[in-house]
């Protein structure tokens, strides 16, 4: 396991000081990892019975270490399953080492029970999660198969999907304005880190592959979740590492929504209330999970943004220790911080197929993001406001968090997925407007197709007849049109037509238009009088 200790930089920046403090896990001296028997037995297992085996064995039961998955570092993921057998040192807001924390059994997000319920119900729609951060190692061994792919883009040096960016096959780097999502040459030997470790660490917490016998397990690893890497922060340690600005972050948010992301993880913050950033977030349909910061202060009195934007689509997260106490470095506030999640000594993925621990609210936010990704995938429809409401009402209350965060509780995935939700709203679905205009001939009509959606479209089709979304899902029905939100189509008159659209998030919608039947042109008596006279 890679071990990292990072020095502190007290300079205020978008990527909060203290968010990337790294310290290795320390196991309790003499601790024993309990084991349990599987419900099933191993078939056709032949084992040599030695003189030490005094009781004859006729059937071999399978045993394994008591950990959430079969990944080697899973046992250290106390935030997902806390057995109370780990300890580590708390980190103060100034970066110094504080008291020793002994993890307490049960102080976790209740993931095992939640995943069991998720799998039992069988719901698993694709959800896109944007990680707007430093870059992400898209070649990491434990993240393969979990990245969003731009289906409309070709890696040919051209802007294939007409979104203004060339070769954005897996995301975009707004910090350097390039398609390069990870700087593999940025290793800093003094600090033992890469520029893009932070974003890679966040991504691993959300989706690292489970049970592949590598590294760790992500919260939403078993769900149909795709990570959209968007780099908006960067720089070298000691100068401006993890620093970004309004322009790059706003562009990143707008790009995320266009590409179909429903959830954004924002593990960064700053002291200034940015009206441009707030406006973009307020007008978005996406859910934003924001780190509250690591200054150990009350952000009701001295806010940190974007966490302190009290918007219906913003969830602000504090960092809780493995013993149930608020981390010494974590910010708090009963108005501006919604809940707490595990964020201390969190082990996850690092650049170069490495692994390591980080401490901070930057690590707590992806815990909530992963849980919300499961929630969105679990339901056929979900709005940001509804998701926030469900997250807040399903927390596990803790006395240690009373007066510290709005809910007085920590994230609980099991409660979240079992919370009642009707899913009756259709917010975020494309709105199709159709308008017919008679053509120059009696055989055709010009139909204007206008689609109101913040996301780009992946497919537009028109078919003669009255069809549903389900009909289009069965196969290539009708004629494929351009993937444009505003276009015209000439249609043969005298029928009902259905226009179908699917956006980047996979959200589908249909709309029908009845084209008027062609009529015979009436000839007035004043026209062609000589011909009319001959017919008499």
Phi, psi and omega in degrees: 000129180292134180244132184227139170232119183251134176288159183267145174239111187283355180298133178290136182202171180301318178268102193303141175299135180097347184288338184244026176295129183241136178211136184290154174291148175236119179283149177297140181298128175074014182290149179243129177276116182293158177236162177218156179275145174286161176286339180257169178245161179271125181272147174054038177265123178251124182231137181286123181268115183266181180294342180282343180269100186269347180247127181296134180251118180261335183221129183265117173272151182265131177239153175209163178297148185279084178219164189293319181224178180267022177272138190304327182260008180301325182296341179268357181274069184299333180294333180269322177210110186255111179264357179078019184248018178238160173213155179201171179262133177292152179250128179282166182295339178270005178091353179281162181279132180258215184285162178279132180256126174257117183298148183246126182307133177096347177277081179208181186271008176060046186285319185302314180292322179295317180294324178299317179291321179301312181291326180297320183280337175075007178280137184194062179280154183289133178232137178256126180245119178272128173254100180266110194195206163289181183290177180230137177286096182287354178258005182298136184300332186262003181244001184295138179087359183249008183261143174296143177237129179285099185295340184261002184250143174244143181275077185227015180079009180239163177270079188297325184260008175057038176256009177090000183234137181265130175062035175276067186288325182237002184146196182211151178254098180277348177287317180252358183055060180207173178271359180283112187266350178211133179265097183283352180259011187264014183299129178253109185295325182297319183258359179052055181205159172257156179302328186255020175298319186299309179295322179296321179296316179299316182298319181297319178301326183280312190224009181310137186299132179267146174060030173258010179060030176227133170055245189234185175236130176279156182300316184255027184300325183272002181256170182274066184251133178242131178271129174255102182284125176228114180271121179231356180228152179185200180113169182264145178301139181091345178245280182217040182300138178065027181252139178215173185229168184310311186301312183291323182288318178296317177299321180297317180295315180295322178294317180303316181291319178300323183277357173106007180293138175259338184227141176236129172264121180240088180267058177206170180190166178208166185278340185271135176281110188264106184297327180291313179297317181298318181296316181296318179292319181296322183274357181274151174271354183283158174265129181251123175257117189242136173287138185277347178105165189235043179260359181064033186235165177277109183275005167288327181270322179226088189296154170239134184243146014273000183303327185273002175287111181277079181245152181293348179247020179240128174244125181257134190237133174261170183253121179253144177280168180288354176256006177093359179267156176290134179300143184301327183274348187287138169286163183208179180154123184288347177259319188257356177237123189277315183202175177245158176211158179303127181215006182253130180053052180270122180270135181201189185283147176228163182304141178086028183056036176259173179220151179188171182257146173223154179235137176149170177292342173298331179273335179285321182302314179297336175298314180290322178299314178299319179295318180292328176297319176298317181299313179297319181291333184286331183248148180291335176215148180200133175256160181299316181296319179293320179298316178300315180300317181293319179299315184289323182280348183257008182295159172267116183290138176226135179301327183292343182256356177296128182080004180250320179228158186308313184275344185067025183212177179244161180304136175223107185293320180299313177298321183297312183289333180272353180297142182290131179209122183280329179067041184272344183278157178233033180298137178095352179285144178298139177255120183258125176247131181237134180223125181267141175225125182301140180274186182284340178246166181277354185268342185227157174228144180265119181250125176269127180252119178236129181240123178264111181198144178278348180261151173291158180264142177260334181204138175228129180224154174227135182224142178284118183130175180256108186236162177253172175301319181299325178296318180289332180291338183286338181174185182283085181271137176075203183251132179281130178254184176290149180277055182245146182283342179224117180200169179238154180217130176276127182237145175293135186283160174088042179197167173264135180238148177244128175255130183241136175228147173228129183264183185298333180274002181082009179280128185247154179204150176231158175210142182251150173221136178259112180277130184298145179288141180292142180241155179287135181285125180278136180256123180283154182296334181286346180272138177046059184301325181294318180293321180296321181296323181294333182282346182287000000 
